[in-house]
Amino acid sequence: MADQKTTFALCFGNRGFFPGSLMAQAREELPALLKRWGHDTLVMPADATRHGAIETPEEGEKFAAFLREHRGEYGGVILSLPNFGDETGAVAALKDAGVPILIQAYPDNLDEMRPELRRDAFCGKFSVMDVFCQYDVRFTALKPHVVHPSTMEFQANVDLFDRACRVVNGVSGMVVGAIGARTTAFKTVRVDEVALQHASITVETLDLSSVLAQMKEVRPGDASYKAKLDALEKCADWQHTPKGAVDSIVKLGVVLDDIIDEYKMDAIALRCWLELQEQLGISPCVLLGELNDRGIAAACEVDVANAVAMHALSRASDGPSTCLDWNNNYGDDDDKCILFHCGPVPPSMMTCKGTISDHAILANAVGEGCGYGCNVGRIAPDDFTFASMLTDAGKLRFYLGLGAFVEEPVPDDFFGCAGVAHIPRLQDVLLHVGRNGYRHHVSVTPGWVGDPVREAFERYLGFEVALPQEGHGHEHGARA
């Protein structure tokens, strides 16, 4: 389910009294390496400027015009410094790029330090970063300070930058569907829509009654009905599910797909109880898992904030995301807990095909047989990145961390889809969650992608990020 890798616009910095002959080699090798790693590139024609690079403000304006001409075709810019580079030309070229910028500087070789060969990009990179800061041009700079494009270190840098670009471009301008009103009892998932809009995140709200009305128009003979039924049968074992519940779940899935398409939603947060159980005898959990596996972040309980976090995580990773409860301790192990939800975990994150069941917990409120749609199973062992979000005084605040689902067993009679999570310094994480007013939900995605998510959030999107595992991030009550 990996997102398409970012297309990069390439900009080459030059300074006249350093060897311009180095530009031709860089213009040849950098696009070739990026193509090998799965990235398309946009490069200004070599004859557009001297050496096909940027030195003067006039040359910078030519590159800026090149970017405007290709707006929407690239998701990030790599500024490569084969020699010292000129900071004035670079800022003219990139101050209005509108996407993340990675600065890469070539290293010098100790046996090539003669004036006609030495690069001095080690020093020039500081000058570029200095002037970028003065002009408030946001950029990414990674370790090591200078790095040759052919190295594994640079490949790792490109991978991090690619994922950060995907987060920035995916979150800025995203649309979240809040489908159904927040359940009265769950004040824990309240969110400030205006704060989200100021962060270029639009929330589209729909009443659940309109969804139920649209379901009546769906017919079993419709192509969309048949396609949805086929997709859901691949997700789980339905042999114990009443036919009426299957029919209602399929119809709900068709309507949700139509709504997502109509409003161009990147994520949804659904009111999932108690109307669906009381009126239709179903739970929508398996539908949310199927959406998550398609890359459409789908959160339970109208948790719009975690729908945003889920979308960001899935953009950074090569897999889907899911929303889970901080649910249970795991014996007396301070660094382990059980993460759980009723069954919206994407099938690709489960150990095997789940089983559709009644909602064993809500049965206490609505009666048995009124909540079919939970996809019961276990979360597969894997590394994961976790995050959650809240809005506070007009700001978006996140925490981020890393953990791993491990093979320790969850009791057989434990309802829903769960996994044992090993999270270093878990008790510090839990204190941070509680003391700062975060919700009981946490978003997770496979793989350790915390660095690119943090880069995107802090450097480009302007969000507040806490790292409780590292002791970074102030407590709410102690903030200035």
N, C-alpha and C positions, 0 to 999 in steps of 0.2 A: 504494500500500500504506500510505498515511498512516494513522496511528492517529487514532481519533476525538479531536477536540479536547476539552480539559478543560472540564468544567462548573465554574463558579466560584460560590461563595457570596459575596455582597457585603455588606460591613459599612461603615456610614458613621459617622465619628467627629464628635462635636459638643462645643463648649464654650460654656456659657451666655452669657458676656459678649461673644461674637462672633456675627455675624448668622446665626441659625438658618434664615433664609429661603433660604440657599444650599443647604440640604439637598434641597429639592424638585427643584431643577434637576439636581443630581448624581444623584438617584435616577432621574430620567428619562433623562438622557443616557448614563450609563455602561452600563446594560443594553442600550440601543439600539445603541451602538457595538460592544459585545462580540458581540451577535447578528450584526451586519454582518460581523464577523471570524470567525464560525463557532462561537461559544461560547454554550452555554446558561447561564443564571444562576438562582440562588435568592436571592430578596430577601425579607426579613422584612416583613410588612404594615406600611404607613405608620402605622396607628393603634396599633401595638403599643407604641410609645414616643413621646416628644415629638419631633416632626419626623420620625419614622421612623428616628432615628439613635441612637447610643449615647453617653451622657455619664456617667451615674452607674454605680456598681457594680450597682445594682438593674437598670438597663437592660441592663448587660452580661450579667447572669445570664439575662435574657430571651432575649438573642441566643444565649447558650451553649445554652439549652434548645432554641432553634430549630435549631441545628446538630445536637444530639443526635437530634432528631426526624427529621432528614433525613440522618443518617449513612449513608454509602455512595452518596449521590446527587451528591456533589460531590468534586472532586479537588484543589481549592485554594481559598483565600480571598483576596479583594482587600479590604484595608482602605483605604477612600478617606477622605481628610481634606479636605472642602470648606472648613472653617475650621481653627482651631488644633487642635481635637480634645482629648479628655480621655484621658490615659494610663491612669488608674485604671479607667475604664469599659472601655477597649479591652482591657486585660489580663484583666479579668473575663470579657469576651466570648470571647477567643481563646486563653486559656492551655491549654485542652484541645481545641483544634480538630483536632489529629491529622493535619493536612495542611500543605503549604507555605502561607506567608502573604506576599503582596506588599503593601507599604505604598506608596500613591500619595498625594501631596499636591498640591493645586491651587496654581498660581502667583497672585500678586497682579498686578493691572494698575496701572501707575503713575498713571493718571487715576482710580483708584477706591480711594483710600487713606483716605477718611473713615471714622470709626468704624463707621458703619452699613453699610459696604461691604467694608472690608479683611478679609482672611482670616487672615493670619499663620500659615498652614499651614507655611511655610518653617521657622519656629521650632518649631511644634508637632510636626512630624515627629521632631525630635531628642528631644523629651520622650517620645514614644511608643517610639522605639527604645531610649532609655535604660532605661525601665521594663521593656520586653520583655527586655532583656539581664539585668536584675536578677532577673527571674522565670524566666530560661532559656527564654523563648519564642523559638523559631527563626523567622527571618523573612528575606525577600528585600528589599533596597533597591538600586535601580539608578539610573544617571545618566539625565537630570539630576535633581537633588535634588527640584525641584518641576516638574510637567509637567501640562499640560491633557490630559484624555482624548482630545480630538479631534485631537491631533497625531500625526504619523508617529513621533515619538520614543516616545510611549506605546504605539502599536501594536507597535513593535519590542520594547518592554519586555514587553508581554503575550505576544508570540510566544516570547521567551526563557523567561518564567515558565511558560507552557504546557508547553514542552518539558521544563523541569526537573520540573514536576509529574508528567509522564508517566514520567520516569525514576524518581522517588521512589516513585510508586505501583506502578510495574511491577517494580522490583527488590526492594522490601521485600515479603516474602511470596512471592517467586517460587519455583518448583519446577524443579530441574534434574535431568534423568535421566542418570545415568552408566551407559551400556548396554555391558556388558562390562568386564572388568578392565583396568586400565592395562597397556599393553604393557610387558613387563619392561624392554626397552631404553630406554624413554622415562621416566626419572626426572625429566625436565624438566617433566612435566605433573603432578607430585604436588601435592596440595592438601589443606588442613586443613578437613575437613567440619564440625568443631565450631566453628571460627572463622566459617565461612559461616553456620551455624545461629544463632550469636550475632548475626549481622547480618540475621536473619530470612530467610535463604536456605536452603531445604531441598534436600538431595541425596538422590534415590531411586536406589538401585543395583539393577541387574538383571544376572543372569548371561547371557552370550551364548548359552549352550546352551539356555536357555529360549526365546530368540528363534528359534533354528534349529528347535526343536521346534514352535513355533507356526506357522512357515512351512509345515509339512507339512499343516496343517489348511486352508490357503487353496486354493480351487479356481478355475480359470479362468472358470467360469460364475458366480462370485459377483459381485454388483453392485459390491462394493468393489474387486475385482480389475479389472473393466472400467473403473471410474472412475479408478483409479490408472494403468492403462495409457494411458488417454486423456490424463491430465495429463502423464505423462512424455513421450509422443510430441510434445506441444506444446513441451517444454523443449529438445529436441535432435534431431539426425538419427541414427536408429538403423539405417540400412540396412546397415551392415557388422557389426552385432552378432548373434552366434548366437542362435537362438530360445531355446535352453536358458538362456542368460544373461539374456535379456529376461524370461523367466518367473520366474527366481529373484529378479531385481531388483524386479519388480512385487510378488511375494509378500513380500519383505522390507519394501517400502514400506507395504504393507497392515498388516503386523504393527507396524511402528513407529508408524503412525497410531493403531492400537488402543491401544498402550502409552501414547502421549502423551495420548489421551483418558481412559484409565482412571486415570492418576495426575495428570491435570490439569497436565501439564508445560508450562512456558513455554519451555524450552530443553532440548536434549540434547547429550551428548558421547558419541560412538560409538567403540567399538573397531573399527577398520576394516581391520586386517590382523593376522596372515596367515590366520586361520581362514576368513574369507570367500573368500579366493582359493583356499586349499587344498581346502576342502570344497565350495564352491559355484561356484568359477570366476568370481567377480564382485568388483567394487569398488563401494562404496555412494555414491561421490562425487555422482552426479547426484541421488540421493535427498536428500542434504543440501542441495544447491542449491535443489531444489524446496521443501523445508521452509523454507529461509531466505526464499524469495520469498513464502511465506505468513505471514511474521512469526514463525515458530518458529525461534529461533536454534539452529543445528545445527553443532557443532564436530567436527573430526576428532580421532582419536587420544586419545579420552577426556580432552580438555583442558577440564575443567569450568570452570576459571578464565576461559578465554577465552569459553566459552559465556555466562558471566555478563556479561563485557564486551560481547559481541555483543548480548545482550538489551538492555542499557542503551543502547548506541548506536542500535539500531533504534527504541527507544522515543522517543529524542530526535529522530530524523530523520524524513523523509517517505519513507523507503525501507528496504530490507532491510539486513542486515549480512552479512559473511562473515569467515572465518578464513583467513589467508594466512601463508606462510612469509616471514620476512626471508631472501631466498634468494640474490641475486646482486648484485654490483656492476654498474654500467652504464658500462663503459669506465673512463675516469679522471675522470668527473664526480662530485665529492664529494657533491653534493646529489641524486643520482639513484640508484635501485636497481631491481631487478626483484623485485616481490612476486608470489608464485606459490602455487598448490596444484594438486593432481592433477585437480580438476574439481568442487569443491563450490560454486563461485561461483554465486550466483543468476542465472538467465538475464537478469533485468532489468538486471544490472550488466555484461553482456557486449555486445560490439560487434554481434553477430548470433548466430543460433542455433548452438550448438556441435555437435560431432560426438562420439558415444559411441565410445570406443576401449578397447583393452586397456591395462593399466597398464604402460607401457613401462619404468618403473624397477623395479617389483616383479617383472617378468618375469625379471630376473636371478636372483631367488631362487626363484620358484615355477614358472618356465617360461612360454613364450608361450601366450596364449589362456586364461589363468587369472585375468584381472583386469579383464574388461569392466565398464564403468560409469563410467569417467572422462569427464567432459564437457569436451572439449578446445576451446579458443577463446582469445579475448583480452578483457581487461577494458576497458570503454569509457572514453574520456577523461572525467574529471569531478573536481570537488573532492571531498575526503573528509576525514573525521575518523578518527583511529586511536587505539587504546587497547589496553592489556593489563593483566592483574591477576595478583597472586600473594598467597598468604597467608604471613605472617611473624610469628611470636611472637603468634599470636592476632588479628592485625590484617589487614585487607584493604588492600593497597597497589596503586595504579594509576599509570600514566603516561598522559598525553593529549597529542595533537598534531594538527596540520593539514598536509595535503598535497594533491597533485593527480595523478591519472593523466593522463599526457600522450601525445601521438600518436607519439612516437618508437617505432620498430619493435622488436619482439622477434623474434629469428631464427625463420624458418619451421620449423626442426626442433626448436624448443624445446617439450618435452612439457608437457601440462597446460593450465591457464588462467592467464595471466600478464599483467601490465601494467607499464609503466615508470612509477615513482612519483617525482615531484619533491617533495622534503621539505626545506624550508629548515632549515639547521643539522643535516642528517642525521647528520653524524659525531658531534655532541653527543648526538643521540638514541641512536645505536648504542652509544656509550660508556655511557650511562645504562642501557640495556637489559642490557648485559653486566656492568657493575660491580655492579649491584643484583640480579642473579640472576633476571631475567625469562626467560621461555621464548622459544623460537625462533619462536613464533607471534605474530601481531598481528591484532587485530580492526579492521575498517574498515567505514564506512558512508558513503553519498554525502552530500555537503553539509558545511558547516562548522558543527558543533553542539557544539564544545568548551565554550563558555561555559555553556550550560544543563546539560551533563553535569557539569562541575566544580561548579556551584552545587548540584546535587542531591547529588553525592558528599560534598562537604566540609561544606556547611551543614546538610544534613538527615540524611544517612545516616552521617556520621561516618567516612568513609573517608579514607585518606591519598592525596593526589594530587600527582604531580610533573609539571612542565611543562618538560621538558628543552630544548625549543626556546627558552624564555625564560630559561634559566638558573635556574629555580626548582626546588627539590627537592634534598635532601641526598643524598649518596652513602651507600650502606649501611654502608660501613666507617667513615664519619665521623659517624654519628648519635650523638647523646647518649644 
